[in-house]
Amino acid sequence: MALIFVTGARGAIGQHVVRIARARGDAVAGVGHGMWTGDRELPEIGAWINGDVTGDTLSELTRQAGVPDLVVHLAGGSLVGASVQHPTEDFRRTVESSQHLFEWQRTQAPDARIAIASSAAVYGDGHDGPIPERALYAPKSPYGTHKAMVEQQARSYAGQFGSPISIVRLFSVYGPGLRKQLIWELTCRLAKGEEPLTLGGTGREKRDFVHIADAAQMLLGAAAVADNTVPVLNGCSGTPVTVAGVVDQVASHFPRRGIEFSGVARPGDPHSLVGDPTAMRRAGYATPTKLADGIAETVAWIKSRIG
């Protein structure tokens, strides 16, 4: 049994990490925003600190729960659009919180392995096929830039102090619990009967969709193999799908309505983000959830939550 700290545990991916870790017999504690009460969907957690990720909150969590074996770091900005509107806030939430985590680990928990939840946004645009981890940084948004900065912080601490860290660059995560992004927004609008329904972009954008439970499994696996070489793994399926294709799959669960695209790309939104899954598969992790099954599960979950 391991003791696992999860930063940002109250977020959708964080809750899945907590649930999976507890199901396999691990002890879990977390820090993030919000109370860990009053929501029947929240999994059980051993200790919880409501607050920012700082040296003080991590030290308090350690006092309550003990020194962790693994840390899954999910705290930080999570939306490209929000980072464009409020780049300073995104920097604080993403880069500064990571600095506090790395320094706490260096001084108080040097043997704790850390898995960083990064993003495919660090790759930017200009990619036609699956993107390997060796691709250069070319972020288009403050969100992607700040994730790249966190990765550089991780390499600095690993090189200088031997900190055991790994990085998972998550692609388009979807699934039950996630109340944002394309599938959530589209399902809500279809459920309300909105017509005509216009979406941003062209619909020809290519994405790599990863079910939220598969992403959580990847992060836990990456935390276990973290070391001072900072392995980087794409959290992806490797299967490209157009936005229009995903929209059609979601819309198939509703009476047919007219859906069109504005043709205007959103700021910071690359045309193609599809990952090369080779390294993740070699590490023993894959994405077993089929997209059609995952979308059906997700649409059903959203419908149950919005009445």
C-alpha positions as CSV (number, residue, x, y, z in Angstrom):
1,M,0.0,0.0,0.0
2,A,1.3,3.4,-1.0
3,L,0.4,6.9,0.4
4,I,-0.5,9.2,-2.5
5,F,-0.9,12.9,-2.4
6,V,-3.1,14.4,-5.2
7,T,-3.0,18.1,-5.8
8,G,-6.2,19.4,-7.4
9,A,-7.9,16.3,-6.2
10,R,-11.3,17.9,-6.3
11,G,-11.2,18.3,-10.0
12,A,-12.7,15.8,-12.4
13,I,-9.4,13.9,-13.2
14,G,-8.3,14.2,-9.6
15,Q,-11.5,12.5,-8.3
16,H,-10.8,9.6,-10.7
17,V,-7.2,9.3,-9.5
18,V,-8.5,9.2,-5.9
19,R,-11.1,6.6,-6.6
20,I,-8.8,4.3,-8.6
21,A,-6.0,4.6,-6.0
22,R,-8.3,3.8,-3.1
23,A,-9.9,0.9,-5.0
24,R,-6.5,-0.8,-5.4
25,G,-5.8,-0.3,-1.6
26,D,-3.7,2.9,-1.5
27,A,-4.1,5.6,1.1
28,V,-4.9,9.0,-0.5
29,A,-4.7,12.6,0.8
30,G,-5.1,15.8,-1.2
31,V,-5.0,19.6,-1.4
32,G,-7.0,21.9,-3.6
33,H,-10.0,24.2,-3.7
34,G,-13.3,23.5,-2.2
35,M,-14.6,21.5,0.7
36,W,-14.5,17.7,0.7
37,T,-18.1,17.4,1.9
38,G,-21.6,17.9,0.6
39,D,-21.1,16.1,-2.7
40,R,-22.2,12.5,-2.9
41,E,-20.0,11.8,-5.9
42,L,-16.8,12.7,-4.1
43,P,-14.8,9.5,-3.3
44,E,-13.5,9.0,0.2
45,I,-10.1,10.6,1.0
46,G,-7.9,10.3,4.1
47,A,-7.0,13.9,4.6
48,W,-7.9,17.1,2.7
49,I,-6.6,20.7,2.8
50,N,-8.8,23.3,1.2
51,G,-6.4,25.9,-0.3
52,D,-3.7,26.7,-2.8
53,V,-0.7,24.4,-3.3
54,T,2.0,26.0,-1.2
55,G,4.8,24.8,1.1
56,D,2.6,25.5,4.1
57,T,-0.4,23.5,2.8
58,L,1.7,20.6,1.7
59,S,3.5,20.6,5.1
60,E,0.1,20.6,6.9
61,L,-1.0,17.7,4.7
62,T,2.2,15.8,5.6
63,R,1.5,16.4,9.3
64,Q,-1.9,15.0,9.0
65,A,-1.3,12.0,6.7
66,G,2.5,11.4,6.7
67,V,5.2,11.6,4.0
68,P,3.8,10.4,0.7
69,D,5.3,7.8,-1.6
70,L,3.8,9.3,-4.7
71,V,2.4,12.7,-5.7
72,V,0.0,13.2,-8.7
73,H,0.1,16.9,-9.5
74,L,-3.1,18.1,-11.2
75,A,-3.4,21.6,-9.7
76,G,-3.2,24.5,-12.1
77,G,-5.0,26.2,-14.9
78,S,-7.1,23.9,-17.1
79,L,-8.6,26.0,-19.9
80,V,-6.9,27.6,-22.9
81,G,-9.5,30.3,-23.2
82,A,-9.2,31.3,-19.5
83,S,-5.5,31.6,-19.8
84,V,-5.9,33.9,-22.8
85,Q,-8.2,36.1,-20.8
86,H,-6.3,35.9,-17.5
87,P,-2.7,34.9,-18.2
88,T,-1.3,36.2,-14.9
89,E,-3.8,34.1,-12.9
90,D,-3.0,31.1,-15.0
91,F,0.7,31.6,-14.3
92,R,0.0,31.8,-10.6
93,R,-2.1,28.7,-10.5
94,T,0.1,26.6,-12.8
95,V,3.8,27.8,-12.5
96,E,3.9,29.1,-9.0
97,S,2.0,26.1,-7.5
98,S,4.5,23.8,-9.2
99,Q,7.4,25.7,-7.8
100,H,6.0,25.3,-4.3
101,L,5.5,21.6,-4.9
102,F,9.0,21.0,-6.2
103,E,10.6,22.9,-3.3
104,W,8.5,21.1,-0.7
105,Q,9.5,17.8,-2.2
106,R,13.2,18.7,-2.2
107,T,13.2,19.8,1.4
108,Q,10.6,17.6,3.1
109,A,9.9,14.5,0.9
110,P,12.9,13.9,-1.3
111,D,12.0,10.2,-2.0
112,A,8.4,11.0,-3.1
113,R,7.9,10.4,-6.8
114,I,5.9,13.1,-8.6
115,A,3.8,12.7,-11.8
116,I,3.1,16.1,-13.4
117,A,-0.1,16.4,-15.4
118,S,1.1,18.5,-18.4
119,S,-0.7,19.1,-21.7
120,A,-0.4,18.5,-25.4
121,A,-0.8,22.2,-25.7
122,V,3.0,22.5,-25.2
123,Y,3.3,21.1,-28.8
124,G,1.4,24.0,-30.4
125,D,0.4,23.9,-34.0
126,G,2.0,22.7,-37.3
127,H,1.6,19.0,-36.7
128,D,-0.1,16.8,-39.3
129,G,0.4,13.3,-37.8
130,P,1.0,11.7,-34.3
131,I,3.3,13.9,-32.3
132,P,6.3,12.2,-30.5
133,E,7.5,13.3,-27.1
134,R,10.7,14.6,-28.7
135,A,8.9,17.3,-30.6
136,L,10.0,20.8,-29.8
137,Y,7.9,23.2,-27.6
138,A,5.7,25.5,-29.7
139,P,2.8,26.5,-27.5
140,K,0.2,28.9,-28.9
141,S,-1.5,30.0,-25.6
142,P,-0.5,31.1,-22.1
143,Y,-1.9,27.8,-21.0
144,G,0.5,25.8,-23.1
145,T,3.4,28.1,-22.3
146,H,2.9,27.7,-18.6
147,K,2.7,23.9,-18.9
148,A,6.0,24.0,-20.7
149,M,7.5,26.2,-18.0
150,V,6.4,23.6,-15.4
151,E,8.1,20.9,-17.4
152,Q,11.4,22.9,-17.4
153,Q,11.1,23.5,-13.7
154,A,10.8,19.7,-13.2
155,R,13.9,19.1,-15.3
156,S,15.8,21.7,-13.3
157,Y,14.9,20.1,-9.9
158,A,15.7,16.6,-11.2
159,G,19.0,17.7,-12.6
160,Q,20.1,19.8,-9.6
161,F,18.6,17.8,-6.8
162,G,17.8,14.4,-8.2
163,S,14.1,14.8,-7.7
164,P,12.2,11.8,-9.1
165,I,9.6,13.3,-11.5
166,S,7.7,12.1,-14.6
167,I,5.5,14.1,-17.0
168,V,2.3,13.0,-18.7
169,R,1.2,15.3,-21.6
170,L,-2.6,14.8,-21.6
171,F,-4.5,15.2,-24.8
172,S,-8.3,15.8,-25.1
173,V,-9.6,14.3,-21.8
174,Y,-13.3,13.6,-21.7
175,G,-15.7,11.6,-19.5
176,P,-18.0,11.5,-16.5
177,G,-17.2,14.2,-14.0
178,L,-15.8,16.7,-16.4
179,R,-18.1,19.7,-16.6
180,K,-16.3,21.7,-19.3
181,Q,-15.0,21.4,-22.9
182,L,-16.6,20.2,-26.0
183,I,-18.6,17.1,-25.0
184,W,-20.0,18.7,-21.9
185,E,-20.9,22.0,-23.6
186,L,-22.4,20.4,-26.7
187,T,-24.5,17.9,-24.6
188,C,-25.9,20.7,-22.4
189,R,-26.8,22.8,-25.5
190,L,-28.4,19.9,-27.2
191,A,-30.4,18.9,-24.1
192,K,-31.7,22.5,-23.9
193,G,-33.0,22.1,-27.5
194,E,-30.8,25.0,-28.8
195,E,-31.4,25.5,-32.5
196,P,-29.7,26.5,-34.7
197,L,-26.5,25.5,-32.8
198,T,-23.3,27.1,-33.9
199,L,-19.9,25.9,-32.7
200,G,-16.5,27.6,-33.1
201,G,-13.9,26.4,-35.5
202,T,-14.3,24.5,-38.8
203,G,-15.1,21.0,-37.5
204,R,-12.0,19.7,-39.4
205,E,-9.7,20.1,-36.4
206,K,-8.2,16.8,-35.3
207,R,-8.0,15.7,-31.7
208,D,-7.0,12.7,-29.7
209,F,-9.6,11.9,-27.1
210,V,-8.7,10.1,-23.9
211,H,-11.3,8.8,-21.4
212,I,-10.9,10.3,-18.0
213,A,-10.4,7.0,-16.2
214,D,-7.7,6.0,-18.7
215,A,-6.0,9.3,-18.1
216,A,-6.1,8.7,-14.3
217,Q,-4.6,5.3,-14.7
218,M,-1.8,6.7,-16.8
219,L,-0.9,9.4,-14.2
220,L,-0.8,6.8,-11.4
221,G,1.4,4.6,-13.5
222,A,3.7,7.5,-14.4
223,A,4.1,8.4,-10.7
224,A,5.4,4.9,-9.9
225,V,8.1,5.1,-12.6
226,A,9.2,8.7,-12.0
227,D,13.0,9.3,-11.6
228,N,15.6,11.9,-12.1
229,T,15.6,11.4,-15.9
230,V,12.1,12.9,-16.0
231,P,10.4,10.5,-18.4
232,V,7.8,12.2,-20.6
233,L,4.8,10.2,-21.8
234,N,2.0,11.2,-24.1
235,G,-1.4,10.6,-22.4
236,C,-3.1,9.8,-25.7
237,S,-4.8,7.1,-27.7
238,G,-3.0,7.9,-30.9
239,T,-6.3,7.8,-32.9
240,P,-7.2,11.0,-34.7
241,V,-10.8,12.1,-34.8
242,T,-12.2,15.3,-36.2
243,V,-14.2,17.6,-34.0
244,A,-17.1,17.2,-36.4
245,G,-16.8,13.4,-35.9
246,V,-17.1,13.8,-32.2
247,V,-20.0,16.2,-32.6
248,D,-21.8,13.7,-34.8
249,Q,-21.4,11.0,-32.1
250,V,-22.7,13.2,-29.4
251,A,-25.6,14.4,-31.5
252,S,-26.6,10.8,-32.3
253,H,-27.9,10.6,-28.7
254,F,-30.5,13.3,-29.4
255,P,-33.2,14.1,-32.0
256,R,-31.4,15.5,-35.0
257,R,-30.9,19.2,-34.9
258,G,-28.9,21.5,-37.2
259,I,-25.3,22.0,-36.0
260,E,-22.9,24.2,-37.9
261,F,-19.5,25.6,-37.4
262,S,-18.5,29.3,-37.5
263,G,-15.4,28.7,-39.5
264,V,-13.5,30.9,-37.1
265,A,-10.7,29.3,-35.0
266,R,-10.6,30.1,-31.3
267,P,-7.5,31.9,-30.1
268,G,-4.7,29.5,-29.0
269,D,-6.5,26.5,-30.6
270,P,-4.2,24.3,-32.8
271,H,-5.6,22.7,-35.9
272,S,-4.3,19.2,-35.1
273,L,-3.3,17.6,-31.7
274,V,-2.8,13.9,-32.0
275,G,-0.2,12.0,-29.9
276,D,2.2,9.2,-30.5
277,P,1.2,6.6,-27.9
278,T,4.3,4.4,-28.3
279,A,6.1,5.4,-25.1
280,M,3.0,5.1,-22.9
281,R,2.2,1.6,-24.4
282,R,5.8,0.5,-23.7
283,A,5.3,1.5,-20.1
284,G,2.3,-0.8,-19.9
285,Y,-0.5,1.7,-20.2
286,A,-3.1,2.1,-22.9
287,T,-6.5,3.6,-23.6
288,P,-8.9,0.7,-23.5
289,T,-12.1,2.8,-23.5
290,K,-13.5,3.0,-27.0
291,L,-14.5,6.5,-28.0
292,A,-18.1,5.5,-28.9
293,D,-18.6,3.8,-25.6
294,G,-17.0,6.6,-23.7
295,I,-19.2,9.2,-25.4
296,A,-22.3,7.2,-24.7
297,E,-21.4,6.9,-21.0
298,T,-20.5,10.6,-20.8
299,V,-23.7,11.8,-22.5
300,A,-25.8,9.7,-20.2
301,W,-23.9,11.0,-17.1
302,I,-24.4,14.6,-18.3
303,K,-28.1,14.1,-18.9
304,S,-28.5,12.7,-15.5
305,R,-26.9,15.7,-13.9
306,I,-28.7,18.5,-15.8
307,G,-32.2,16.9,-15.5
